[in-house]
Amino acid sequence: MLSYPALAKQARIQGTVRYNVLIGKDGTIQAMDLVSGHPLLVEAATPAVRQWKYQTTLLNGEPVEVVTVIDVNFTLAQ
């Protein structure tokens, strides 16, 4: 579960946290590198993204690793 960090909410910080990730054959995050994002938002996004599981990607019927970009958007309600 991803929740908006209280301090970031109080400071009205919004933005995107971007990661380069390697998703393994089993759909779990194998490697994750932070590309950009406000430190207060990164604190909340990193543990959440590490828990996410993806559907296995198949190539010719065989599971393969996938390199992709994950964006986590934090937007305050108006």
Order of alpha helices (4+ residues) and beta strands (2+ residues): alpha-beta-beta-alpha-beta-beta-beta
